[in-house]
Amino acid sequence: MRGWWFYVDNGSGNATRNDTRNGYAYRNNRSRIGGRNGWKGRAVTIKDVAAYCGVSVSTVSRVLNNHPDVSDEVRNKVMKAVSDLHYTPNSTARDLARTQVNAIGLVVRGISNPFFTPIIRTIEHGCEAAGYTMVLHQVSTTDDEVRAATELVQSKRLNGVIFLGGRYDYTKAEMQGLTVPYVCCTYTNHFGNLDRSSYSSVAIDDKAEAERAVKYLVSRGHRRIAILLDNPEDHSISERRYAGYCKALREAGIEPDPDLVLEAADFDLASSYRCVKDFADRHEDFTALFAVADTLAIAAIKALYDAGKRVPDDVSVIAIDGIEISNYLIPTLTTLCQPKDRLGEEAVRILVDVLEGRAGNRHIRLETTPRLGGTVKSL
């Protein structure tokens, strides 16, 4: 079957006839379109440009809106089509095009957290593979990630949102303004009152994994086990992992000692260092330390060394997370590694399934993988 035909202005005001399989015909600067059935008398649209190039409408839209996630080859092809077809988007058309771009927002709470870096890459790759553009927005741990996400949805016309890190206590009232599907990645709404059917989450079980870490220390003969955290009543990750710490001790017949709870006030390295250094200078009766995050453990090992204590000969250390840098300590940090790639992959898969109607909201719990390292010694 013969392909469809089109006319392109050759600059003289006369049209040049060409064959194509795209099914459109274009004629000089009047931008009139026809096909086998002749001229239709309508203006060139973004769909016509996409058909002319053999790309999607969203790709044309990304080129016209200067998105960076388009190759030079495709960008040049689209811009040539715009020129050949005399396509001129007006402001209304551009606004419409923006609504047609499939975009997912990634709101990261904790700008300097190294744990998030590989997850961000995985989420970006997952979005691209699913045909979505990822819009990254980072906030500090003191900022309101929900408000940031709500504003981002409105300004960027996002289809959905992934929260990477966030509070564990969202309320129904504060989430009402977020009108698109969302996934909580690396955390849950354990202390909030959201209906579980109204959102999705993918994370480890913080309490169970902390219990697992402390039980490992107990199995190596340790009974005086300190814990380094932010605040045992923070309604967040520290409180959940502190609960696991206490449960493991009590199941081993050890009553948790408040004197062995080290509060660093935040997850800052300097704060954690000072907290552990002061504690180690004043206490000699503890043999192990459970840090609720690798970053805290790194600061703790330095503080213990400066206090004259060797790891693991004098004090054993274990943590949770498995950030890359902890693999290069001397000795290598013993930790429970979170499945960072799977966290990102599942977050994208869940959200895209919801957006495209394949599934509803759901909650996935993943397990860590122990890395034995060299910071735990048997007594």
Secondary structure, 3 states (H helix, E strand, C coil): CCCEEEEEECCCCCEEEEEECCCCEEEHHHCEEEECCEECCCCCCHHHHHHHHCCCHHHHHHHHCCCCCCCHHHHHHHHHHHHHCCCCCCHHHHHHHHHHCCEEEEEEECCCCHHHHHHHHHHHHHHHHCCCEEEEEEECCCCCHHHHHHHHHHHHCCCEEEEECCCCCCCHHHHCCCCCCEEEECCCCCCCCCCHHHCEEEEECHHHHHHHHHHHHHHCCCCCEEEEECCCCCCCHHHHHHHHHHHHHHHCCCCCCHHHEEECCCCCHHHHHHHHHHHHHHCCCCCEEEECCHHHHHHHHHHHHHCCCCCCCCCEEEEEECCHHHHHCCCCCEEEECCHHHHHHHHHHHHHHHHCCCCCCCEEEECCEEECCCCCCCC
